[in-house]
Amino acid sequence: MEKKLIFFDIDGTLIDCHTNLVKMSEKTRYSLEALKKAGHQIFIASGRCLCFMPQEIQDYPFDGYISCNGASIHYHDQVIYKDMISLALIKKLETFAKDNGIIYFLEEDQKIYTNRIDDPICIRFAKKWQMPLARLYPLSNAETLKVQMAMMICPTEQILEAARVYFQDDFDVQVHPGQLSTDLSLKTSSKGKAIRILADYLDQNITNTIAFGDGPNDTEMFNTVDLPIAMGNAVDELKAIAKDITKPIEEDGIYHGLRKHHLIKEI
């Protein structure tokens, strides 16, 4: 069997903060180990920046990380791609947030900046999503920032919708399902584009790529890889473009999906 590049989303795929599955299951960890022993390379492909990834994910020996929805790519200890939010867009976000009572975050690999670091809503959000508080900094001099992604917490659904419309020409606005929060990802980057960059860097054919995901921000990834596998808990629009649908995360969907395609053996 040809060796594969296999990409995993984090939230709803490897872990799920909504249902308190904050650690990878035993079968998921077994699956990753089995892939590595078989010579496949495994990667994270997430909307989170590196320091926003749960510690367990950071500590696991993945071969690389696609973070900030494709705006940053790391392969082992090498940074092979970066895409930055312009100062003009940072200022536009700053003004809109001030006028509408929005908490926002600006993310880079090792730091996350926010306009409301002492706000209880900000702290609750950070703790819920396992954002490391030691990596959270007050936003001060925007001119010095080199950030790859933004997030917003809106006070109402009406303001969330207004923000989606206001920023739709500047960012891919990806509302967190069932939340008053959203990712703002650069239109010039995506998980799919990052996978193509990484495959070229490793001199690998895109036909040797597989991805597991569950959310709308996995769409470009699914349209890029040869075998996109949707988790059973994935949103309907992602299931519609998947080549296969495995079991939900709480039923060890990664393990069963890899078993079905003969990439690992039964535990």
C-alpha distance (Angstrom), angle and dihedral (degrees) to the residues before:
residue distance angle dihedral
M1 . . .
E2 3.78 . .
K3 3.78 113.7 .
K4 3.79 114.0 -103.6
L5 3.79 137.6 -145.3
I6 3.81 103.9 -135.5
F7 3.81 122.3 -167.3
F8 3.80 127.5 -160.3
D9 3.77 129.5 -166.5
I10 3.81 113.0 -144.7
D11 3.81 111.9 -144.1
G12 3.79 112.0 63.1
T13 3.80 90.8 2.4
L14 3.81 111.2 57.2
I15 3.82 96.2 9.8
D16 3.81 135.7 2.4
C17 3.80 119.5 -149.3
H18 3.83 90.6 -174.6
T19 3.82 92.1 65.6
N20 3.82 96.4 32.1
L21 3.80 93.2 -107.7
V22 3.79 89.5 139.8
K23 3.82 95.8 153.4
M24 3.77 130.1 57.2
S25 3.79 110.4 -103.0
E26 3.79 122.9 -113.5
K27 3.82 91.2 -106.5
T28 3.80 92.3 48.5
R29 3.80 91.3 52.5
Y30 3.81 90.2 46.0
S31 3.82 88.9 51.7
L32 3.80 93.3 52.7
E33 3.80 91.9 47.4
A34 3.81 91.4 49.1
L35 3.81 91.6 51.1
K36 3.80 91.8 51.3
K37 3.81 92.7 47.6
A38 3.82 88.9 51.8
G39 3.80 90.0 55.3
H40 3.80 99.3 -107.3
Q41 3.81 119.0 136.5
I42 3.79 118.1 -125.8
F43 3.78 127.7 -155.8
I44 3.78 141.0 -178.1
A45 3.83 115.3 -126.5
S46 3.79 106.7 -173.0
G47 3.77 145.1 152.0
R48 3.80 88.1 -131.9
C49 3.79 122.8 93.1
L50 3.80 116.1 -120.4
C51 3.80 97.9 -96.1
F52 3.83 90.6 45.3
M53 3.79 91.5 60.8
P54 3.82 114.2 102.5
Q55 3.79 112.0 -93.9
E56 3.79 91.3 -114.9
I57 3.82 89.4 59.1
Q58 3.82 92.2 46.8
D59 3.81 91.7 49.0
Y60 3.79 95.9 48.3
P61 3.84 113.8 94.2
F62 3.78 99.2 -114.3
D63 3.79 114.0 166.2
G64 3.78 91.6 -126.1
Y65 3.78 149.3 -21.4
I66 3.78 133.5 -122.1
S67 3.79 103.6 -164.6
C68 3.81 139.3 173.7
N69 3.82 89.4 35.6
G70 3.78 91.4 -61.5
A71 3.81 101.7 -39.0
S72 3.81 92.3 111.7
I73 3.80 129.6 39.7
H74 3.79 126.2 -172.3
Y75 3.81 125.5 -177.6
H76 3.80 109.9 -168.7
D77 3.82 102.6 -53.6
Q78 3.80 96.0 -19.4
V79 3.81 126.3 97.7
I80 3.80 105.4 -146.1
Y81 3.82 102.2 171.0
K82 3.81 139.9 21.5
D83 3.81 131.7 176.3
M84 3.82 119.1 -173.5
I85 3.81 134.8 -153.3
S86 3.80 109.1 -120.5
L87 3.79 121.8 -117.9
A88 3.81 88.8 -118.0
L89 3.82 91.2 59.0
I90 3.80 91.8 45.5
K91 3.81 89.3 53.7
K92 3.81 91.4 47.2
L93 3.81 90.3 52.3
E94 3.81 91.2 46.1
T95 3.80 92.6 54.2
F96 3.80 95.3 45.2
A97 3.79 91.7 47.8
K98 3.81 92.6 50.0
D99 3.81 92.0 49.6
N100 3.82 94.2 48.3
G101 3.80 105.7 36.3
I102 3.81 94.1 -109.7
I103 3.78 126.4 160.4
Y104 3.78 110.3 -144.0
F105 3.78 138.8 -177.1
L106 3.80 131.7 -154.2
E107 3.79 114.6 -155.7
E108 3.78 136.4 -155.8
D109 3.80 131.0 160.2
Q110 3.80 99.8 -78.0
K111 3.80 105.8 12.4
I112 3.80 138.5 50.3
Y113 3.81 119.3 -160.5
T114 3.80 125.2 -158.7
N115 3.79 136.7 -177.4
R116 3.83 93.6 -140.1
I117 3.79 107.3 39.2
D118 3.83 94.1 158.0
D119 3.80 97.0 45.4
P120 3.85 111.5 116.0
I121 3.82 89.8 -138.1
C122 3.79 89.6 56.3
I123 3.81 92.0 49.5
R124 3.83 93.4 46.8
F125 3.81 90.4 49.9
A126 3.80 91.4 49.3
K127 3.80 93.2 49.6
K128 3.81 93.8 45.2
W129 3.79 92.1 54.3
Q130 3.84 94.1 39.5
M131 3.80 92.2 -113.2
P132 3.83 106.2 169.6
L133 3.81 106.7 -116.4
A134 3.81 90.0 -154.4
R135 3.82 87.8 64.5
L136 3.81 93.8 49.8
Y137 3.81 115.1 101.9
P138 3.81 134.6 179.9
L139 3.78 114.1 -104.3
S140 3.80 111.0 -114.8
N141 3.80 122.5 138.9
A142 3.80 107.7 29.3
E143 3.82 91.4 -178.2
T144 3.80 90.9 71.5
L145 3.82 97.1 48.5
K146 3.79 124.6 111.4
V147 3.78 101.9 -173.2
Q148 3.80 131.7 161.4
M149 3.79 104.2 -161.8
A150 3.81 145.6 16.1
M151 3.80 136.7 -149.3
M152 3.80 131.4 -164.6
I153 3.79 135.2 -158.9
C154 3.80 109.8 -158.1
P155 3.82 125.0 -158.9
T156 3.83 95.5 -136.6
E157 3.79 140.8 16.5
Q158 3.81 89.1 -113.7
I159 3.80 92.3 57.9
L160 3.81 90.7 43.9
E161 3.81 89.6 55.7
A162 3.81 91.2 44.9
A163 3.81 89.1 52.3
R164 3.80 91.6 48.8
V165 3.80 91.0 54.2
Y166 3.81 94.7 40.7
F167 3.81 94.7 53.0
Q168 3.80 100.4 33.6
D169 3.81 93.5 103.1
D170 3.81 92.8 48.4
F171 3.80 103.6 40.2
D172 3.76 143.3 16.3
V173 3.80 96.3 -105.0
Q174 3.80 108.3 -150.5
V175 3.80 112.5 -175.7
H176 3.80 114.0 -151.5
P177 3.84 105.4 -117.1
G178 3.80 111.1 -100.9
Q179 3.81 92.7 -0.2
L180 3.82 137.5 105.0
S181 3.79 88.9 -129.7
T182 3.76 135.3 87.8
D183 3.79 143.7 -172.6
L184 3.79 118.6 -122.9
S185 3.80 106.2 -154.3
L186 3.77 127.0 -177.4
K187 3.79 113.6 -100.6
T188 3.79 89.0 -141.5
S189 3.82 91.2 64.2
S190 3.79 137.2 49.1
K191 3.77 139.2 159.9
G192 3.80 88.2 -103.2
K193 3.80 94.2 53.3
A194 3.80 90.0 46.3
I195 3.81 91.4 53.1
R196 3.79 90.6 52.5
I197 3.83 90.6 49.2
L198 3.79 91.3 48.8
A199 3.81 94.0 45.9
D200 3.82 90.1 51.5
Y201 3.80 90.6 47.1
L202 3.82 90.3 53.1
D203 3.83 92.7 40.9
Q204 3.80 90.2 -121.4
N205 3.79 127.3 147.7
I206 3.80 114.6 -117.8
T207 3.83 87.2 -128.7
N208 3.80 86.6 74.6
T209 3.80 94.8 61.3
I210 3.80 130.5 105.8
A211 3.80 130.2 178.3
F212 3.80 137.4 -168.6
G213 3.80 119.7 -159.1
D214 3.77 146.0 142.1
G215 3.82 111.4 -164.6
P216 3.81 142.6 70.5
N217 3.81 91.6 -101.6
D218 3.82 87.8 64.7
T219 3.81 92.5 64.8
E220 3.82 97.1 96.2
M221 3.80 89.9 44.6
F222 3.80 90.7 53.1
N223 3.80 91.0 48.0
T224 3.81 89.6 53.2
V225 3.80 109.3 43.2
D226 3.78 124.1 75.2
L227 3.81 95.1 -125.9
P228 3.83 115.6 30.0
I229 3.82 111.7 -175.2
A230 3.80 118.4 -167.4
M231 3.77 120.7 -150.5
G232 3.80 114.6 -119.6
N233 3.81 87.8 -113.6
A234 3.84 92.5 52.6
V235 3.79 122.8 125.2
D236 3.79 115.0 -93.9
E237 3.80 95.5 -112.3
L238 3.80 90.5 57.8
K239 3.79 93.1 46.9
A240 3.80 88.0 52.8
I241 3.82 92.3 63.2
A242 3.81 97.9 35.8
K243 3.79 120.7 107.3
D244 3.79 89.5 -146.6
I245 3.80 138.5 14.1
T246 3.78 119.1 -148.0
K247 3.81 130.9 -169.9
P248 3.83 121.3 -68.3
I249 3.79 121.1 -85.5
E250 3.81 92.5 -102.3
E251 3.84 88.4 57.5
D252 3.82 94.3 49.9
G253 3.78 96.1 -100.7
I254 3.81 94.4 176.0
Y255 3.79 92.4 55.3
H256 3.80 93.2 48.2
G257 3.80 93.6 44.3
L258 3.79 92.6 52.2
R259 3.81 91.6 45.1
K260 3.81 91.1 51.5
H261 3.80 91.2 54.6
H262 3.81 92.6 45.4
L263 3.78 95.1 -116.0
I264 3.80 95.8 125.5
K265 3.78 136.0 21.3
E266 3.80 126.4 -116.1
I267 3.77 114.1 -82.4
